[in-house]
Amino acid sequence: MFTIEHEFDATVITLVDEAEPGARPLHEDVVILSFDDRVVVEQMEPQGDGVARVTLSLRQLDELRAALNLPEGNYRLTPG
């Protein structure tokens, strides 16, 4: 399940981990904040004592999107 909310300066997507009862331990929700110039991915630490946060530039996000569909190797995206 996921939710999408539009706030003043960001779009917030929350990914909720769902599974059949007893199938596996559930993970904390993943929150993705999309701004004009960056994307921030957040998730509570398993111990619940903090938030793990990764900030990606829009260029890094483009490279991640491409990498998910490419075989093993080294690549460089060309502008355009």
LINVEN-V998046 format. One record per residue. OMEGA is omega in whole degrees, 0 to 359 (999 if undefined). D_LAST is the distance of its C-alpha to the last C-alpha in whole Angstrom. Layout:
BEGIN
((OMEGA	D_LAST) (OMEGA	D_LAST))
END
This chain:
BEGIN
((175	34) (176	32) (176	32) (178	29) (177	30) (178	28) (184	30) (186	29) (183	27) (168	25) (184	25) (177	27) (178	27) (178	31) (182	31) (180	35) (179	36) (177	38) (174	40) (180	44) (178	47) (183	48) (180	45) (176	43) (177	43) (176	40) (177	38) (177	37) (173	35) (180	31) (180	30) (179	26) (183	25) (178	22) (179	21) (188	19) (183	18) (175	19) (181	21) (178	24) (182	26) (174	30) (177	33) (175	36) (180	38) (179	40) (179	43) (183	42) (178	42) (181	39) (171	35) (185	33) (175	29) (178	26) (179	23) (171	20) (178	17) (176	14) (178	12) (178	15) (176	15) (180	12) (177	13) (179	16) (180	15) (183	14) (180	17) (183	19) (182	19) (175	19) (179	22) (179	23) (176	21) (184	19) (171	15) (177	12) (176	9) (180	6) (176	4) (999	0))
END
